[in-house]
Amino acid sequence: MIGLAIVGAALLVVAIGSELALRGIKLQTGLARVLAVWAGIYLPAVAALLISGGASPFSFTLFWGGAFLSWFGVRSHIESSILLRMVHLLRRGPMAQAALVSEYLALCGQSARTEELLRGGLATENAGQLVVTAKGKNILAVVEKLR
């Protein structure tokens, strides 16, 4: 039972810590920060489980990896969902379709996505053209392997 409490507390702390680490930036830009949070919470959690005898380090490590992948999948889907973003924009009240699309494009259009790529160091501008950086190429390589 104590092991379950440790795991539950670790999951709660890591979820809140991940959101604080992102502080309004996109997941693709703040992935290193989020990974640091997950690693930073993993170490004391696995130590507490070892001391309490709540779970083996191997089983907890498998669980922790799966929990991260689940959190990452849900978080990135929520972040990239056009429908959810539009529903969020409608929280203040009804809008005409043209106004909704205009507001969505102002917040999430090509210029906002380009700025995020530049801010995250995933792309750079060279002679007016966007160029993928080494960091961006590394992320693309990892994503390709996950497909």
Residue pairs with C-beta under 8 A, 6 or more apart in sequence:
2 52
2 54
3 49
3 52
3 53
3 54
3 55
4 54
6 45
6 48
6 49
6 52
6 54
7 45
7 49
7 54
7 55
7 60
7 63
9 45
10 41
10 42
10 44
10 45
11 67
13 41
14 37
14 38
14 41
14 67
14 71
15 71
17 37
17 40
17 41
18 34
18 37
18 38
18 71
18 75
21 30
21 33
21 34
21 36
21 37
22 30
22 33
22 34
23 30
25 116
25 119
25 120
26 79
26 116
26 120
27 34
27 72
27 75
27 76
27 79
28 76
28 116
28 120
28 122
28 139
29 116
29 119
29 120
29 122
30 120
31 139
34 72
38 64
38 68
42 61
42 64
45 60
45 64
46 57
46 60
46 61
46 64
48 54
49 55
49 57
49 60
50 57
55 63
78 84
82 104
82 108
85 104
85 107
85 108
86 100
86 104
89 95
89 100
89 103
89 104
89 107
90 100
95 103
106 112
114 123
114 130
117 123
117 130
117 136
118 124
118 125
120 135
121 133
121 135
121 136
122 132
122 133
122 135
122 136
122 139
123 130
123 131
123 132
123 133
123 136
124 130
124 131
124 133
125 131
132 140
